[in-house]
Amino acid sequence: MRAAAASPREWDSEIESPLLLECARGNHEAWRSLHIRYYPVTVAFLRKLGVREPDLEDASQEVFLQMHRYLPRFRGNSQLKTWLYRLCITQARHVRRRRRLTETLRSWLSGATDTAKVSSEFCEDSARRRIEAALERLNENERLALVLFDMEGLSGKQVAETLRCKEATLWRRLHDARKKFIEAVGASAIAEGLT
């Protein structure tokens, strides 16, 4: 008879607790294992938060540097993944702030921006661009709620904990975010002449 699978929280704690303890002790192999396990999660989440490809590698490495720096103080009051999401949220804010500043400076220096449109066929790349554009239209709280719940698959309780809000607030944000997101994807498709 097969044993019942552990819940994600039990499974995470069974694997992560010893791994985190070894990382806190300075075990390089443990850090490598942690990085291998969470690097794809980090990159995917940062991408969904609007970090663009040229900034993605640096942003993910900064998340792991922050994790390394603060792991000895991690009390375990939340799951490691929840803490990792918070680190990603902070880093994505920094990247977007730097990007806006860079774009502003570039436009001031160039005097004008090139607004030439390039037509694109329907493909994975154009779908990704439409999704990213739709996510850009959401405010930060709506975007985080949508990405964490619908794209990352966290429970409502986990998302509320990550965003430090009440679950009722989360559901309102999620409702508004889904509505705006669907409208934005539709507007993007119309603009590309795909409907």
LUMSE-868637 format. One record per residue (C-alpha): z, x, y; residue in three letters. Coordinates in nm, 2 decimals. Layout:
! LUMSE-868637
MARPA|Z|X|Y|Ala .
...
This chain:
! LUMSE-868637
MARPA|0.00|0.00|0.00|Met .
MARPA|-0.10|0.13|0.34|Arg .
MARPA|0.16|0.17|0.61|Ala .
MARPA|0.11|-0.03|0.93|Ala .
MARPA|-0.03|0.17|1.22|Ala .
MARPA|0.20|0.26|1.49|Ala .
MARPA|0.17|0.09|1.83|Ser .
MARPA|0.00|0.31|2.10|Pro .
MARPA|0.34|0.37|2.26|Arg .
MARPA|0.50|0.48|1.94|Glu .
MARPA|0.21|0.69|1.85|Trp .
MARPA|0.20|0.85|2.19|Asp .
MARPA|0.57|0.93|2.18|Ser .
MARPA|0.55|1.07|1.83|Glu .
MARPA|0.28|1.31|1.93|Ile .
MARPA|0.35|1.37|2.29|Glu .
MARPA|0.73|1.43|2.29|Ser .
MARPA|0.71|1.75|2.08|Pro .
MARPA|0.39|1.86|2.26|Leu .
MARPA|0.55|1.81|2.60|Leu .
MARPA|0.86|1.99|2.50|Leu .
MARPA|0.65|2.29|2.38|Glu .
MARPA|0.45|2.28|2.71|Cys .
MARPA|0.77|2.28|2.91|Ala .
MARPA|0.88|2.59|2.71|Arg .
MARPA|0.56|2.76|2.82|Gly .
MARPA|0.37|2.75|2.49|Asn .
MARPA|0.01|2.82|2.57|His .
MARPA|-0.13|2.66|2.26|Glu .
MARPA|0.06|2.34|2.34|Ala .
MARPA|-0.10|2.34|2.69|Trp .
MARPA|-0.44|2.39|2.53|Arg .
MARPA|-0.37|2.09|2.30|Ser .
MARPA|-0.26|1.87|2.59|Leu .
MARPA|-0.56|1.97|2.79|His .
MARPA|-0.80|1.90|2.51|Ile .
MARPA|-0.64|1.56|2.44|Arg .
MARPA|-0.63|1.44|2.80|Tyr .
MARPA|-0.92|1.62|2.97|Tyr .
MARPA|-1.18|1.34|2.88|Pro .
MARPA|-0.93|1.07|2.99|Val .
MARPA|-0.88|1.25|3.32|Thr .
MARPA|-1.25|1.31|3.39|Val .
MARPA|-1.35|0.95|3.30|Ala .
MARPA|-1.07|0.80|3.52|Phe .
MARPA|-1.14|1.03|3.82|Leu .
MARPA|-1.51|0.93|3.79|Arg .
MARPA|-1.42|0.56|3.80|Lys .
MARPA|-1.20|0.63|4.10|Leu .
MARPA|-1.50|0.76|4.29|Gly .
MARPA|-1.48|1.13|4.24|Val .
MARPA|-1.84|1.25|4.24|Arg .
MARPA|-1.99|1.49|3.98|Glu .
MARPA|-1.98|1.80|4.21|Pro .
MARPA|-1.61|1.75|4.27|Asp .
MARPA|-1.51|1.63|3.92|Leu .
MARPA|-1.43|1.96|3.75|Glu .
MARPA|-1.22|2.09|4.04|Asp .
MARPA|-1.04|1.75|4.07|Ala .
MARPA|-0.95|1.74|3.70|Ser .
MARPA|-0.83|2.10|3.70|Gln .
MARPA|-0.61|2.01|4.00|Glu .
MARPA|-0.46|1.72|3.81|Val .
MARPA|-0.37|1.96|3.52|Phe .
MARPA|-0.23|2.21|3.76|Leu .
MARPA|0.00|1.94|3.91|Gln .
MARPA|0.09|1.84|3.56|Met .
MARPA|0.18|2.20|3.48|His .
MARPA|0.38|2.24|3.80|Arg .
MARPA|0.58|1.91|3.76|Tyr .
MARPA|0.61|1.88|3.38|Leu .
MARPA|0.96|2.04|3.37|Pro .
MARPA|1.08|1.76|3.61|Arg .
MARPA|0.90|1.48|3.41|Phe .
MARPA|1.19|1.26|3.29|Arg .
MARPA|0.99|1.05|3.05|Gly .
MARPA|1.07|0.72|3.22|Asn .
MARPA|0.71|0.63|3.19|Ser .
MARPA|0.44|0.72|2.94|Gln .
MARPA|0.26|1.05|2.99|Leu .
MARPA|-0.07|0.86|3.03|Lys .
MARPA|0.08|0.65|3.31|Thr .
MARPA|0.20|0.96|3.48|Trp .
MARPA|-0.14|1.12|3.43|Leu .
MARPA|-0.31|0.82|3.59|Tyr .
MARPA|-0.08|0.85|3.90|Arg .
MARPA|-0.17|1.22|3.93|Leu .
MARPA|-0.54|1.12|3.91|Cys .
MARPA|-0.50|0.85|4.17|Ile .
MARPA|-0.34|1.10|4.41|Thr .
MARPA|-0.61|1.36|4.35|Gln .
MARPA|-0.89|1.11|4.39|Ala .
MARPA|-0.74|1.01|4.73|Arg .
MARPA|-0.75|1.38|4.83|His .
MARPA|-1.11|1.42|4.72|Val .
MARPA|-1.23|1.11|4.89|Arg .
MARPA|-1.05|1.21|5.21|Arg .
MARPA|-1.21|1.56|5.20|Arg .
MARPA|-1.55|1.40|5.13|Arg .
MARPA|-1.53|1.16|5.42|Arg .
MARPA|-1.43|1.45|5.65|Leu .
MARPA|-1.71|1.67|5.52|Thr .
MARPA|-1.97|1.39|5.56|Glu .
MARPA|-1.84|1.32|5.92|Thr .
MARPA|-1.86|1.68|6.01|Leu .
MARPA|-2.21|1.71|5.86|Arg .
MARPA|-2.34|1.41|6.05|Ser .
MARPA|-2.20|1.54|6.38|Trp .
MARPA|-2.35|1.88|6.32|Leu .
MARPA|-2.69|1.75|6.21|Ser .
MARPA|-2.71|1.48|6.47|Gly .
MARPA|-2.86|1.23|6.24|Ala .
MARPA|-2.86|1.14|5.87|Thr .
MARPA|-3.16|1.09|5.65|Asp .
MARPA|-3.16|0.74|5.53|Thr .
MARPA|-3.48|0.76|5.31|Ala .
MARPA|-3.46|0.53|5.01|Lys .
MARPA|-3.57|0.64|4.67|Val .
MARPA|-3.68|0.37|4.43|Ser .
MARPA|-3.53|0.39|4.08|Ser .
MARPA|-3.60|0.22|3.75|Glu .
MARPA|-3.34|0.04|3.55|Phe .
MARPA|-3.17|0.30|3.34|Cys .
MARPA|-2.82|0.43|3.27|Glu .
MARPA|-2.82|0.64|3.58|Asp .
MARPA|-2.91|0.35|3.81|Ser .
MARPA|-2.66|0.13|3.64|Ala .
MARPA|-2.39|0.39|3.69|Arg .
MARPA|-2.49|0.42|4.06|Arg .
MARPA|-2.47|0.04|4.10|Arg .
MARPA|-2.12|0.03|3.94|Ile .
MARPA|-2.00|0.32|4.16|Glu .
MARPA|-2.14|0.15|4.47|Ala .
MARPA|-1.97|-0.17|4.37|Ala .
MARPA|-1.64|0.01|4.31|Leu .
MARPA|-1.68|0.18|4.66|Glu .
MARPA|-1.68|-0.17|4.82|Arg .
MARPA|-1.33|-0.25|4.68|Leu .
MARPA|-1.02|-0.15|4.87|Asn .
MARPA|-0.80|0.11|4.69|Glu .
MARPA|-0.56|-0.14|4.54|Asn .
MARPA|-0.83|-0.37|4.41|Glu .
MARPA|-1.03|-0.07|4.27|Arg .
MARPA|-0.72|0.07|4.09|Leu .
MARPA|-0.63|-0.26|3.94|Ala .
MARPA|-0.99|-0.32|3.81|Leu .
MARPA|-1.04|0.03|3.68|Val .
MARPA|-0.70|0.06|3.51|Leu .
MARPA|-0.70|-0.29|3.35|Phe .
MARPA|-1.07|-0.36|3.28|Asp .
MARPA|-1.21|-0.01|3.23|Met .
MARPA|-0.92|0.19|3.10|Glu .
MARPA|-0.77|-0.09|2.89|Gly .
MARPA|-0.41|-0.06|3.01|Leu .
MARPA|-0.19|-0.37|2.98|Ser .
MARPA|-0.09|-0.56|3.29|Gly .
MARPA|0.26|-0.43|3.26|Lys .
MARPA|0.14|-0.07|3.24|Gln .
MARPA|-0.10|-0.12|3.54|Val .
MARPA|0.18|-0.27|3.75|Ala .
MARPA|0.41|0.02|3.66|Glu .
MARPA|0.14|0.27|3.75|Thr .
MARPA|0.06|0.10|4.08|Leu .
MARPA|0.43|0.03|4.14|Arg .
MARPA|0.38|-0.34|4.21|Cys .
MARPA|0.48|-0.67|4.06|Lys .
MARPA|0.27|-0.81|3.78|Glu .
MARPA|0.20|-1.12|3.99|Ala .
MARPA|0.06|-0.89|4.26|Thr .
MARPA|-0.15|-0.71|4.01|Leu .
MARPA|-0.31|-1.03|3.88|Trp .
MARPA|-0.40|-1.14|4.23|Arg .
MARPA|-0.55|-0.80|4.31|Arg .
MARPA|-0.74|-0.81|3.98|Leu .
MARPA|-0.88|-1.16|4.05|His .
MARPA|-1.00|-1.05|4.40|Asp .
MARPA|-1.14|-0.72|4.27|Ala .
MARPA|-1.34|-0.88|3.99|Arg .
MARPA|-1.49|-1.13|4.23|Lys .
MARPA|-1.59|-0.87|4.48|Lys .
MARPA|-1.71|-0.63|4.21|Phe .
MARPA|-1.95|-0.89|4.06|Ile .
MARPA|-2.08|-0.98|4.40|Glu .
MARPA|-2.14|-0.61|4.49|Ala .
MARPA|-2.32|-0.53|4.16|Val .
MARPA|-2.54|-0.83|4.22|Gly .
MARPA|-2.62|-0.73|4.58|Ala .
MARPA|-2.69|-0.38|4.46|Ser .
MARPA|-2.94|-0.50|4.19|Ala .
MARPA|-3.11|-0.72|4.45|Ile .
MARPA|-3.14|-0.42|4.69|Ala .
MARPA|-3.30|-0.22|4.41|Glu .
MARPA|-3.54|-0.51|4.33|Gly .
MARPA|-3.41|-0.55|3.98|Leu .
MARPA|-3.35|-0.92|3.97|Thr .
